[in-house]
Amino acid sequence: MAEIVCKLLIIGGGPGGYVTAIRAAQLGIDTLIVDEGPLGGTCLNIGCIPSKALIHAGEEFHKLTEAATGGSPFGLSAASPAIDLGKTMAWKDGIVTRLTGGVAGLLKKAGAKSLRGRASIRDGKTVTVETDLGPQTVHAETIVIATGSEPVELPSLPFGGKVISSTGALALTQLPESLVVVGGGYIGLEIGTAYAKLGVKVTVVEAAPRILPVWDAELTGPVAKRLAALGVEVMTGAKVTGLTDDGETLQVATDDGSDITLAADKILVAVGRRPRTQGFGLEQLALPMDGPFIRIDNQCRTAMRGVYAIGDVTGEPMLAHRAMAQGEMVADLIAGQPRVWDKRAIPAVCFTDPEIVSVGLGPDAARRDGQAVLVGTFPFRANGRAMSLAREDGFVRVIAREDNHVVLGIEAVGAGVAEFASAFSLAIEMGVRLEDIADTIHAHPTMGEAIQESALAALGRGLHL
């Protein structure tokens, strides 16, 4: 058995793992990153990036369909559109290949080594990696666990046949005529909306009383309206109980106490994700856990000296950019630099139509914290740029302390507002007050003017409403 000695071993090549590796190697640390799959993890290969590519393709096809059916608000017309889904998926896969190849290049440029294989922890300093060339033993001074998360499988609806996970939904090469999405969270609605725009009959089955329960009803209202406009049927308060005996039809218990069946060519189960803590020998370390997650402190240290954990395996929010920030910090710590996790906010983005973005506290969360708050809202129906795009649905909302006007949170729902996330995050991290946003010149005509107007509204100085 071959043996490798390094200072830092990272298990998991997703956004958290590869950022840790790049940063650590830049700092001169002898670094090895191990993953049994391609670099980039769920995000680059089967998650964030491919889903956004499919969402964009769906939007473009929907615009063509509107033009072909006389529904274009711009007076455009077109012949009946068609789609070659296989070609769409090949385009999507090309993006993934470019990005994962880019990660490999960045690791090489920084001087980090990578190894393809399944890692299995033997103790806090030793890991066995099963590679195509046989097992290799890695001895490391420090280990970073960055194994990510995986889709939750329903016992009554195991993956297989017509029952698919988000990974399967992003790899279809032929459009199904009908798709049932089990789960009205962001993953199910993002993918479901994309397929609805591609002409698929989509039904969403959600057990909670409404979709996207992470956000309040005011923020999710425009999304619900848009789903209805796209012809997506949404069943809330409905629970899936399994398939019929022939495996062809979905059984659903509705909120009025009746049992119904739903026929579908494909059934996408998107009921959440769980941390990947099994299958790589984590139990050998007997680390304390926080529920299903590895317990860490404010420097991502586990209870074992020299063993760190980052990303989805450490808790919510399970987001790639949180993992990246943790990885960068951990690399600095291993290099001896003083760092601590003191982020004020982590942006959350939902790429539905319209999109939702939130940073910091919403009004209800701020009040639950005992804060007296000012809330300013500005609708896109009063924004010139939104009108010119024919997307007047949605709004920007700012939440600030009543006593000193320090901004606690900024949220928005609307077409393209995901790009607001950086501005929102910067404002929260910089500790801005309402007056800072209100007195900053915002370019006209842009949808971003709604950010300034929401701050003005909170101050009682609204100009354009």
N, C-alpha and C positions, 0 to 999 in steps of 0.2 A: 504494500500500500504506500503510495507516494505521500510525502508530507510537505506542507507549506507552513512557513512561519511568517507572521506579519504583526504589525502593531495593532491594526484595526480591521476587524471583520464585520461586514454588514450583511445581514441576512434579509434579502428582499430588495429587488431592483426597481421598485416603484418610485414615485416622485420624492418621497421622504428618503428612501435609501440612496438613490443616485445623487441627490443633492448633497447628502451627507458625504458621499464618496468624493464628489468633485471638490467640495470645500476642504475636506480633510487633506486630500492630495495636494491642493493648492498651498496648504499650510505645511507641506513637507512630511506629512504622516504617511507611513507605509500602509497602504489601504488595499483591501480586497473586498469586492462585492460579489455575492453569490445569489443566483436566482435560477430556479428550474425552468422558468419561461423566458420569453424575450424581455430585454430591458424596457423599462417604462411602466411595468405593472398594469394593473387594471385601468388606470387613467388613460394611458396612451394607447393601449392595445384593444381593450374591450369596454371602455367606459366613457370618460369625458370627451375625448377627441372624436372617436368614431360616431358617438351619438350626436355631437354637434354638427358633424358633416351630414348625417342623415337628416337632421332637423333643417339644415339649410337647403338640402336638395328638395325636401318636402315643401318648403316655403316657395322655392322657385317654381316647382310644378304647380302649386296652388295658384300662383299668380297667372300662369299660362292658362290654367283651367278657367279662372275668372274671366280672362280676356276672351276665351273661346265661347263662353256661355253668356256674354253680354254683361257680366257682373263687374267689369273693371271700372272703378270710380274715375279713372283717368281718361276714359274714352278709348282705350286700346282694344283692338280686336286681334284674334289669332285663329289659326286653324286648330282643329282638335288635337290637343297635345298627347304625346305618348311617352312612356318611360321604359328604358331598358334597365331593370333593377340590377341585373348582373354588372352592367357597365358602371352604374352608380356605386355599387359596392366595391368594384375595382378601384374607382377614383378614391373612395373612402380609405380603402386598404393602402393605396399609394401614399396618402397623407400619413397614415400610421407608420409605414415603412420609413418615410423620410424622417419622422420625428424620432423613432427608436434608433435609427441609424445615427441621427444627430446626437443622441444620448451617448451612444458608444464612442463617437468621436470626441465628445466633451470629456468623457472619462479618460480616454487615451491621452488627450491633450494635457489634462491635469496631472497625469501620471498614475492614475488609479488602475489597478488590475481587476479584471472580472473573470468569473468562473461560472459556467453553465452547469447546473446540477441541483439535485435535491439535498438540502442541508438537513442534518440531524444533530442536535446538540447533545454532546456527551457530558460536558460539565461547563463551568463558567469561563473556561479558557480553551476548550477543545470542541471542534465540530467536525463531523464526518460529512463529506459531500460525495454523493453518488453521481458520477459523471459518465458520459458515454465511453470514456476510456478506463472506467473502473473507479473504485472508491479512492478518495484522497482525504487525508487528515489535515485539518488546519488548526494551528496553534496561534492564538491571538492574545495580546494583552488586554484588549477591550473588544467587546461585542455589542453591536447595535442591532436590536430586533426591529425590523420594519416589514413585517409580513402582511400587513394590510388587512383586507376584509374580503368576504365572499357573499354571494346572494343567499338569502334565507330560502330554504325549500319547505313548502307546506307538506306535512305528513299525508294529508288527504289528497295532495296533488303533486306527486313527485315529478321531477323533470324527466322528460322522455316522450317520444312520439310528438303529438301536437302540443304538449305542454313544454314551454320553453322559458328560459331565463332571459335577462336582458342581453346576455352574450349571444344567445341564439337569435334574438330579435334583431340584432345588429349584423347578422350574417345571412339573412334570408336572401335568396337570389331570385325568388319569384314572389310577387305580391299575393298574399292571401285575399280571398274575397271578404272575409270577416275575421276580426281579431277581438278577443275579449281580454281586457287588461285587468288582472286581479291586483288591486292596490292603487289607490288614488293619491299616492305620494308623488314626489318630483320625478322619480325615474319612470314610473308607469305613465305619467301624464306627458312627459317630454317625448317618449317613444310613441305613445298612443297618438299624440297630436301629429307627429311627423307622418305616421301611416295614414291618419285620417286625411291629411293634405295630399297624400299620394292616391287617394280614391278608395281606401279600404274602409269598410263599415266597422267602426270601432265602438265597443261597449266597455265602460269602466265599471267595475264592481268594487266598492269601497265599504269596509265594515264600519268606519267612523261616520258620524252624522254629516260630515262634509269633506270635500277634497282638501288636500294640502293643510292638514290640521296644525302644522308647525307655525303657519302664519295666520293672522286673524282674518275674520270674514270680510272685512273691508278690503284688505289687500288681495284676497283670492277671488273676490266677486267678479272682477273683469275677466279672469281666467275662466270661471264657470260660464259666463255669458259667451265668450269666444268658443268654448267647446260646443255649446248648444248651436251657435251659428255654423260651426263646421259639421254639424250633424252627429256629433259624438253623444251617445246616450250614457248618462252617468247615473248609476244606481248607488245611493248612499244608504248606510244602515243595513247593508246586505252582506251576508256571509256565505262564502263558498263552502260547500260540504263535500265536494268530490265530483267524480265523473260517474255517469251512468254505467251500468254493467258492461255495455258494449264499448266503453271508453271513448265515445264519440261526442257526448254532450255534457255540459257543465251543469251541476246542480247548485242552486242558490236558494238560501233562506232569506226572504225579504223582511223588511222592518215591520210589515203589517201582519207577520205571522204566517204568510203563505210560502209554499215551496214552488219554485219555477225551474225550468231548464233553459239553458242558452246553448244554441248550436254555434260553433265557430270553427273555422279552418285552423286557427292557431290560438293558443291560450298563453298569454304572457303573464307569468307570476312575478310580480315586483312588489313584494311586501317588506322590503328592507334588506339590510346587510348586517352581517355579524363579524366580529373580529376573527381573524384567522389565527387561532391559538393551538390548533391540533395538527399533528402530522409532522412536526419537526423537532420533537424532543423537548418542548418547553417544560414538560412535567419534571424533567431531570433537575431543573433549577429550583423547583418548589417555591416559586415567587408568590408573594401576596398579590391578590387580585382585587379589583373593584368590580364586583359582578363578573361579567364576561371579559372585562378588560384587564390588561396588566397595570398594576398600580405604579405610578411614577410620581416624583416630586416636581418642583418648579424648575428643575434642570434636566428633566426626562431621565433621571436615575431610577433604576429599580432598587429593590431591597438588597440586591447583591452587588458588591463593589466591582466596578469594571463592566457592568452590564446595563446598557441603556435600552429604552424602548421609545419608539416614535410612531406617529401616524395613527391610522385607524385602529390598530391593536391596543391603543392606549385610551380610547374613549371618544366621546362626541366633542365637537362636530367632526364627523368622518369626512374630511375634505382634503383634497390634494394640497392646497396652499397652506393649510395648517401643518401638514406633514413636512412640507418643504421648509417652513420657518423653523420647525423643531429640529430638522436635520442640520440646517446651517448653524443653529445654536450649539447643538451637540458637538459638531466638528470643532467649533471654537473652544468649547470646554475641554475636549480631549487634547487640544493643542496648548492648553494652559491659560487660555484667555478667560477673564471673568465675564460670565453671561448668566442671565436668569430670564425665565419666561415672564415678561411683564406686558404682553400685548393687551391693549385696551379692548380690541374688538377683532373678530374674524368675520369677514364678509361672507354672506350666504347668497347664492344666486340660483334661481330656478329658471331654466330655459324653456318654459312653456310659452304659449302665445296668448296674451302678452307675457313678457318676462317679469320676474319678481326679483328684486334685490333688497337686501336689508343688512345694515351694519349697526351694531350696538343694540340698544334697548328699544322695543316698541312701546307704545303708550301704556298698554296693560302691564307689561313687565316692569316698566319704570314705576308705575303706581304700586305694584306689589312690593317693590323695593322700598316703599315708603316715601317716594319722591313726589313733591308737588311739581307738576310739569306744565309747560306751554307746548301746544301742538299746532303746527302750521301746515296746511295742506294746499297744494295748488294743482288743479286738474289740467290735463293736457288738452281738454277741449277749449281752453283759453290760451293755448300756446300756438303761435303762428307756424312754427316749423312742424309740429305734430299735425296741424291741419293740412299743410302742403304734402305730407306723407300719407294723408288719409288714415291716420292712426291717432284718433283723439281719445281713445280709451286709456284710462289709467290716470295716475297722479304721482306727485312726490309729497312725502310727508316728513317733517322734521320734528323731533322731540327734544326739548331742552328743559333744564332745571328752571323753575319759576324764579328762584331767588337771585341767581347770578347769570342765567341765560347760557350756561355751558351746555353744549349739545351732547345729548346722551345717545341719540340714535337718528339715523336717516334711512328712510325706506322709499321704495318706488315700485310701481307696477306700470308697465307700458312697453310698447314696441322698442326694442333695442336698449332698454335701460340697464342691461347687464354691464354695459360699458361705463355706467355711473359708479360701479363698485369701487374703483380706484379713488375717485374724488371723495366718495363717502368715507372710505377707510382713512384717507389722509386727514380729513377733517376731524374724525374722532381721535386718531392718534395724536394730532397736534393740539387737541383740547380746545378747539375753537368755540367761540360764543356765537349766538345768533347774529350779533352785529358784524362779526367778521365775514360771515357769508353774505349778509345783506349788503354790506358796503364794498364787496368785491365786484369788479366789473365782469359780467358774464357776456359772452359773445352773442350777438343777435344776427340772424334768427337761429337759435339752436333750442333743442329740447332741454338742454342744461339750464336755460333760463328759469325753468320751473324750480330748480334748487334754490336759487336766489329768492324767487317769489314765495316759496314756502317759508323761508326764514322771515321775509317781510310780513307774511301773514301771521306768523307766530308773534311778531312784535306789534301787530295791529297797524302795520304800515303798508298793506298790500296795494299794489299799483294797477295791476292788470286784471282785477277781478272784482 
